[in-house]
Amino acid sequence: MKSLILTQNDKIHEECGVFGFYKNDEELNTVDITRYALFGLQHRGQESCGMAVNDNGEFQIAKDIGMVSSVLNKKAIEKLPNGKISVGHVRYSVTDGFTRAATQPIVMRYIEGAIALANNGAITNFPEIRKELENGGAMFQSNSHAELISYVIASERIDKDSIEDAVIHAVKKLKGAYSIVLSSPSKLIGVRDGHGFRPLAIGKLNNSYMLASESCVFDSLGAELVRDVEPGEMVVIDEDGLHSYKNIVSKKSSFCIFEYVYLARPDSVINGISVYSARNKAGQLLYREHPVDADVVCGVPESGIPAAQGFSQASGIPFITGFVKNKYVGRYLTDNSSRDKREVTLMTKLTALKANVKDKRVVVIDDSIIKGETSAHIIKLMRDAGAKEVHMRISSPPFLNSCYFGTNISEDSLIANRMSVEEICKEIGADSMGYLSIDGVREIAEGATISCCDGCFSGEYKADMPKSIFVDKFAQKIKK
């Protein structure tokens, strides 16, 4: 597993977000709807983005490295047709490297036609499948898992009667996490792996259908949430409507619980659970598990705020705005930046609101701690603003284990692997500290339609681990 990639937020990041649209209403503009949807999913991936539009079986694509506003600008989208079907993607590289060739959607032309595909997740048997395909003569442009999935589907389509049969047989070969949206010349297809690791929902706008990683997209477009795609289900949308193929791969469900803690937007509903309500409940449980005498409580923007509000409701301690976030500070990868630059970025991105915290005993709520650098900076901000005491509370358990299913958690970079809670408290400079327990984080997902995976916290995974690590031999030769 590659080492942890961190941003200036010192946060866990999920691999990407996907979107698909099938137009049944002539007055709707496919390109505009897809672009607006990708704005709504921007939090899931900020390195690259793109859309492919299906116009009478021919795909036109616009994609590149960068944010939606810069890549899908006026000039780029004017070149795209107002087609029947579209596939969109926002990306944060985790397992497949930060390269232009790995940007999605992937458009592949083969003997049976063409497909456009976007994926969210990580294929754990990627090395084995990649080797098999390469031995058969396949040539890859990147280490993208979406490209691999496209090859598997195209290979299956050659001797299958339909694209649906090809997808069903293809996903039976794939292990790990995947929420796939793809377009054939005449159909929009969505598939969720048998565990349901990553979210995928169905929406409807008038008579048109859409698929998206999160339901918040539907709200912003004026569409309605129909339901989630079930684990192991394939949905097919064509001129006759929505068709469901359930249990095409049947496994024990294990949705990523960190979606509720941090990854998803608070206005999304996933597996029947409001993300905001889950975070608010985490804050209430935090107070139950780690009470403290204090004057005010605040959350670290953005995901720490609902938990802080829950902590306030349970404790009676007033909730205040403790931090002001400069949303215009750009994000960048710290592996290409100096430590001084990281510190300057942290200082300019977040400031403490002195008027609310001076001479106060402050409880600060954040969703997680990775390396601890950001937490130490946050506490220093509070003290510099005049806070009398600073008590840190985390709305998830300590990260102790790697994730193999689409997030950038690698245990060699986790502070909780090196230090006890007391040592971390001292390291970051807090007066006290408390993490939400394993039982607590499981409780925030009670009522969800499927069970959750908390392996990054507990070490108890519900799916097979990778048997090997992919090594790009061609890239190694170039380096030599």
C-alpha positions in Angstrom: 0.0 0.0 0.0 1.4 3.4 -0.9 2.1 5.9 1.8 -0.5 8.4 2.9 -1.0 11.4 0.7 -1.9 14.4 2.7 -3.3 17.8 1.9 -2.9 20.9 4.0 -5.9 19.8 5.9 -4.1 16.7 7.1 -7.3 14.8 6.3 -8.4 11.5 4.9 -9.6 11.7 1.3 -11.9 9.5 -0.7 -11.0 8.6 -4.2 -13.8 10.2 -6.3 -17.4 11.0 -7.1 -19.5 9.7 -10.0 -22.5 10.9 -11.9 -24.7 9.7 -14.7 -27.7 11.2 -16.5 -30.3 9.8 -18.9 -32.4 12.5 -20.6 -36.1 11.9 -21.2 -37.1 15.5 -21.2 -36.1 17.6 -24.3 -36.1 20.9 -22.4 -33.2 19.7 -20.1 -29.6 20.4 -21.0 -27.5 17.3 -20.4 -24.2 19.2 -20.3 -25.4 21.9 -17.8 -27.0 19.3 -15.5 -23.8 17.2 -15.5 -21.6 20.2 -14.8 -23.9 21.4 -11.9 -23.9 17.8 -10.5 -20.1 17.7 -10.5 -20.0 21.0 -8.6 -22.1 19.3 -6.0 -19.6 16.4 -5.8 -16.5 18.6 -5.8 -15.8 17.7 -2.1 -15.2 14.1 -3.1 -12.4 14.9 -5.6 -10.5 18.1 -6.4 -7.5 16.9 -8.5 -9.3 16.3 -11.8 -12.7 16.1 -13.3 -14.6 15.5 -16.6 -17.7 14.5 -18.4 -18.4 12.3 -21.4 -21.6 13.0 -23.4 -23.2 10.3 -25.6 -24.6 11.8 -28.7 -26.3 9.1 -30.9 -23.7 6.5 -29.8 -20.7 8.8 -30.3 -18.9 10.1 -27.2 -17.6 13.6 -26.8 -15.4 14.2 -23.7 -14.0 17.1 -21.7 -11.7 16.3 -18.9 -8.4 17.4 -17.4 -6.5 18.0 -14.2 -8.1 20.7 -12.1 -11.4 21.8 -10.4 -14.8 21.7 -12.1 -14.8 25.5 -12.5 -11.5 25.6 -14.5 -11.8 22.3 -16.5 -15.4 22.5 -17.4 -15.4 26.2 -18.3 -17.5 27.9 -20.8 -15.1 27.2 -23.7 -14.9 23.5 -22.9 -18.6 22.8 -22.4 -19.6 24.8 -25.6 -17.9 22.0 -27.6 -20.1 19.3 -26.0 -23.4 18.2 -27.6 -26.7 18.2 -25.7 -26.8 14.4 -25.9 -29.0 11.8 -24.5 -26.7 10.3 -21.9 -23.7 11.6 -19.9 -21.2 10.3 -17.4 -19.3 12.6 -15.0 -16.5 12.3 -12.5 -14.5 14.2 -9.9 -11.2 12.6 -8.7 -8.8 12.4 -5.9 -6.0 10.0 -6.6 -5.4 7.3 -4.0 -4.2 4.2 -5.6 -3.6 5.1 -9.3 -1.3 8.1 -9.2 -1.8 11.7 -10.1 -1.6 11.8 -13.8 -3.5 13.2 -16.7 -3.9 9.8 -18.3 -5.8 8.6 -15.2 -8.5 11.3 -15.4 -12.0 10.1 -15.8 -14.4 9.3 -17.4 -12.6 6.6 -19.4 -13.9 6.4 -23.0 -13.0 3.1 -24.7 -13.7 2.1 -28.3 -13.7 -1.6 -29.1 -15.1 -4.1 -31.5 -18.7 -3.9 -30.2 -18.8 -0.1 -30.0 -17.8 2.2 -27.2 -18.4 2.8 -23.5 -17.8 5.7 -21.2 -17.1 4.7 -17.6 -16.4 6.4 -14.2 -15.6 4.5 -11.0 -15.5 5.3 -7.3 -13.5 2.9 -5.1 -10.5 0.5 -5.4 -10.2 -2.9 -6.9 -8.3 -5.1 -4.4 -7.4 -7.8 -7.0 -6.2 -5.1 -9.4 -2.6 -6.6 -9.7 -3.9 -10.1 -10.7 -6.4 -8.8 -13.3 -3.9 -6.3 -14.7 -1.3 -9.0 -15.1 -3.8 -11.3 -16.8 -4.9 -8.6 -19.3 -1.3 -7.5 -20.1 -0.3 -11.1 -20.8 -3.2 -11.2 -23.2 -1.8 -8.1 -25.0 -3.7 -5.3 -23.4 -2.0 -1.9 -23.3 -2.7 0.5 -20.5 -2.4 4.2 -20.6 -2.4 4.6 -16.7 -2.8 2.7 -13.5 -6.4 3.8 -13.2 -8.8 1.2 -11.8 -11.5 2.6 -14.1 -9.4 1.8 -17.1 -8.9 -1.8 -15.8 -12.7 -2.2 -15.2 -13.3 -0.9 -18.8 -11.0 -3.5 -20.2 -12.7 -6.3 -18.3 -16.2 -5.2 -19.4 -15.0 -4.8 -23.1 -13.4 -8.3 -23.0 -16.6 -9.8 -21.7 -18.8 -7.9 -24.2 -17.1 -9.7 -27.1 -18.9 -13.0 -26.5 -21.9 -11.8 -24.6 -25.3 -10.9 -26.1 -25.7 -7.6 -24.3 -23.8 -4.9 -22.4 -25.8 -5.9 -19.3 -24.5 -9.5 -19.5 -21.0 -8.2 -20.1 -21.2 -6.0 -17.0 -22.7 -8.8 -14.8 -19.9 -11.2 -15.8 -17.2 -8.5 -15.5 -18.1 -7.5 -11.9 -18.0 -11.1 -10.8 -14.2 -10.9 -11.4 -13.7 -7.7 -9.5 -13.0 -7.7 -5.8 -13.0 -4.7 -3.4 -14.9 -1.5 -3.7 -16.6 0.0 -6.8 -19.5 2.2 -7.6 -19.5 2.3 -11.4 -21.5 4.5 -13.7 -21.1 3.8 -17.4 -22.8 4.6 -20.7 -23.1 2.3 -23.7 -24.4 3.8 -27.0 -28.0 3.5 -25.8 -28.0 2.8 -22.0 -26.9 4.3 -18.7 -25.8 1.6 -16.2 -24.9 1.8 -12.5 -23.3 -0.9 -10.4 -22.5 -1.1 -6.7 -20.2 -3.8 -5.4 -21.6 -6.6 -3.3 -20.3 -5.1 -0.1 -21.7 -1.6 -0.9 -18.5 0.1 0.3 -19.1 3.3 -1.7 -22.4 5.1 -2.1 -24.5 5.3 -5.3 -28.0 6.7 -5.5 -30.8 7.0 -8.0 -32.5 10.3 -8.7 -35.3 11.5 -10.9 -35.9 14.9 -12.5 -39.3 15.0 -14.3 -39.0 11.9 -16.6 -35.2 11.8 -16.6 -33.0 9.7 -14.4 -29.7 10.2 -12.8 -27.1 8.3 -10.8 -24.8 10.0 -8.3 -22.4 9.2 -5.4 -24.5 11.4 -3.1 -28.1 12.5 -2.9 -27.1 16.2 -2.2 -26.7 16.4 -6.0 -30.4 15.7 -6.6 -31.4 18.4 -4.1 -29.3 21.0 -5.9 -30.8 20.1 -9.3 -34.4 20.0 -8.1 -34.6 16.2 -8.5 -35.9 13.7 -6.1 -34.1 10.8 -4.4 -35.6 7.6 -5.6 -33.4 5.2 -3.6 -29.9 3.9 -3.1 -28.5 1.3 -5.5 -28.3 -1.8 -3.3 -25.1 -3.7 -2.7 -24.5 -6.1 -5.5 -27.2 -4.5 -7.7 -27.0 -3.3 -11.3 -29.5 -0.7 -12.6 -30.0 -0.1 -16.3 -31.7 3.0 -17.6 -32.9 3.1 -21.2 -35.8 4.4 -23.3 -38.1 2.0 -21.5 -37.2 3.3 -18.0 -35.3 1.9 -15.0 -34.5 -1.8 -14.8 -33.0 -3.6 -11.8 -30.8 -6.7 -11.6 -30.2 -7.5 -7.9 -27.7 -9.8 -6.3 -25.5 -10.0 -9.4 -22.7 -10.3 -6.8 -23.8 -11.3 -3.3 -21.6 -10.6 -0.3 -21.9 -9.4 3.3 -22.6 -5.6 3.1 -20.0 -3.3 4.7 -20.5 0.4 3.8 -17.6 2.7 4.7 -18.6 4.3 8.0 -16.2 7.2 7.5 -18.6 8.5 4.8 -20.9 9.4 7.7 -18.0 10.8 9.8 -16.3 13.0 7.2 -16.3 12.1 3.5 -19.9 12.8 2.5 -21.6 16.1 2.5 -23.9 16.7 5.5 -27.0 17.3 3.3 -26.8 13.9 1.8 -28.9 10.9 2.8 -27.0 7.5 2.4 -28.5 4.1 3.1 -31.5 5.8 4.7 -29.4 7.8 7.1 -29.0 11.6 7.2 -25.3 12.4 7.2 -25.9 15.5 9.3 -27.9 13.5 11.8 -25.2 10.9 12.1 -22.5 13.6 12.8 -24.8 15.4 15.3 -25.4 12.1 17.1 -21.6 11.5 17.2 -21.2 14.8 19.1 -23.9 13.8 21.6 -22.2 10.5 22.2 -18.9 12.2 22.6 -20.2 14.2 25.5 -21.6 11.0 27.0 -18.3 9.3 26.7 -16.0 12.2 27.5 -17.7 15.0 29.5 -15.9 18.1 30.3 -16.5 21.4 32.2 -16.2 24.2 29.7 -17.6 27.6 28.7 -18.1 27.1 24.9 -17.9 24.4 22.3 -17.0 24.8 18.6 -16.3 22.6 15.6 -13.5 22.6 13.1 -15.0 23.5 9.7 -16.8 21.8 8.0 -17.4 18.3 9.2 -16.7 19.1 12.9 -19.6 21.6 13.1 -22.5 19.1 13.2 -20.7 17.1 15.9 -20.0 20.2 17.9 -23.7 21.1 17.7 -24.6 17.7 19.0 -22.0 18.0 21.8 -23.6 21.3 22.8 -27.1 19.9 22.8 -26.1 17.0 25.0 -24.0 19.1 27.4 -25.8 22.4 27.6 -22.4 24.1 26.8 -23.1 27.0 24.3 -22.1 26.3 20.7 -20.1 29.1 19.1 -18.3 29.9 15.9 -14.7 29.3 16.9 -13.0 29.4 13.6 -13.3 31.4 10.4 -12.3 29.4 7.2 -10.9 31.1 4.2 -12.5 29.1 1.4 -10.4 30.7 -1.3 -7.1 29.2 -0.1 -6.4 26.6 -2.7 -5.5 23.0 -1.8 -2.3 21.3 -2.9 -0.4 18.2 -2.2 2.2 18.6 0.6 4.6 16.0 -0.9 5.5 18.8 -3.4 5.7 21.5 -0.8 8.0 22.6 2.0 7.1 22.4 5.6 7.2 26.2 5.8 4.7 26.5 3.0 2.4 24.0 4.7 2.4 26.0 7.9 1.7 29.3 6.0 -1.2 27.6 4.2 -2.6 26.3 7.5 -2.4 29.8 9.0 -4.1 31.5 6.1 -6.8 28.8 5.7 -8.2 28.9 9.3 -8.2 31.6 11.9 -9.6 31.6 15.4 -12.4 34.0 16.3 -10.9 35.9 19.3 -14.1 37.6 20.3 -15.7 34.2 21.0 -12.9 32.3 22.7 -10.8 34.8 24.7 -10.6 33.9 28.4 -12.9 30.9 27.7 -12.6 27.2 28.4 -13.1 25.9 24.9 -14.0 22.4 23.6 -12.9 21.9 20.0 -14.6 19.1 18.0 -12.9 17.6 14.9 -13.8 14.5 12.9 -10.4 12.8 13.0 -6.7 13.0 13.6 -4.2 11.7 11.1 -0.7 12.9 11.7 -1.6 15.4 14.4 0.1 18.5 12.7 -3.3 20.1 12.0 -4.6 19.4 15.4 -1.6 21.0 17.0 -2.0 24.0 14.8 -5.7 24.3 15.7 -5.0 24.2 19.4 -2.2 26.8 19.0 -4.7 29.1 17.2 -7.1 28.8 20.1 -4.4 29.6 22.7 -3.0 32.5 20.6 -6.6 33.9 20.5 -6.7 33.9 24.3 -8.5 30.6 25.2 -7.9 29.7 28.8 -8.2 26.0 28.3 -8.5 23.9 25.1 -10.1 20.5 25.2 -10.0 18.3 22.1 -12.7 15.9 21.2 -12.7 13.6 18.1 -16.0 12.3 16.6 -14.4 9.0 15.5 -12.1 6.4 17.1 -8.3 6.5 16.6 -7.2 5.5 13.1 -5.1 2.4 13.6 -5.3 0.4 10.3 -5.0 0.9 6.6 -8.0 1.1 4.3 -7.9 -0.9 1.1 -11.2 0.2 -0.3 -10.8 3.6 -1.8 -9.5 6.0 0.9 -5.9 7.1 1.5 -5.4 5.7 5.0 -2.1 4.0 5.4 -1.1 3.0 9.0 2.6 4.0 8.7 1.5 7.6 8.8 -1.1 7.5 11.6 -0.2 9.2 14.9 -2.4 6.8 16.8 -0.1 3.9 15.8 2.8 5.6 17.5 1.2 7.2 20.6 -1.4 6.6 23.2 -4.3 9.0 23.6 -2.5 10.6 26.5 0.7 11.0 24.5 -1.3 12.5 21.5 -2.9 14.9 23.9 0.5 16.1 25.1 1.9 16.2 21.5 -0.8 18.5 20.2 -0.9 20.6 23.3 -4.5 20.0 24.5 -5.6 20.2 28.1 -7.7 17.0 27.6 -8.6 14.7 24.8 -11.2 12.1 24.0 -12.0 10.0 20.9 -15.4 8.5 20.2 -15.4 4.8 20.9 -15.9 1.9 18.4 -19.3 1.2 19.9 -20.1 4.9 19.6 -19.2 5.3 15.9 -21.2 2.1 15.1 -24.2 3.7 16.9 -24.2 6.7 14.6 -25.1 4.4 11.7 -27.9 2.6 13.5 -30.9 2.4 11.3 -28.9 2.3 8.0 -30.3 -0.2 5.4 -26.9 -2.0 5.3 -24.2 -2.7 7.8 -20.9 -0.8 7.9 -17.2 -1.4 7.7 -15.0 0.1 10.4 -11.9 -1.8 9.7 -9.7 1.4 9.7 -10.7 1.8 13.4 -11.2 -1.8 14.6 -9.0 -3.9 12.2 -12.1 -6.1 11.5 -12.6 -6.1 7.7 -15.6 -7.7 6.1 -13.9 -8.2 2.7 -10.8 -9.9 1.4 -7.5 -7.9 1.6 -5.3 -7.5 -1.4 -3.1 -10.5 -2.0 -0.3 -8.4 -3.7 0.7 -4.9 -4.4 0.7 -3.6 -8.0 4.2 -2.7 -9.3 4.3 -0.6 -12.5 7.4 -2.2 -14.1 7.3 0.1 -17.1 7.4 3.2 -14.7 10.3 1.6 -12.9 12.3 1.1 -16.1 11.7 4.8 -17.0 13.0 5.9 -13.6 16.2 3.8 -14.1 
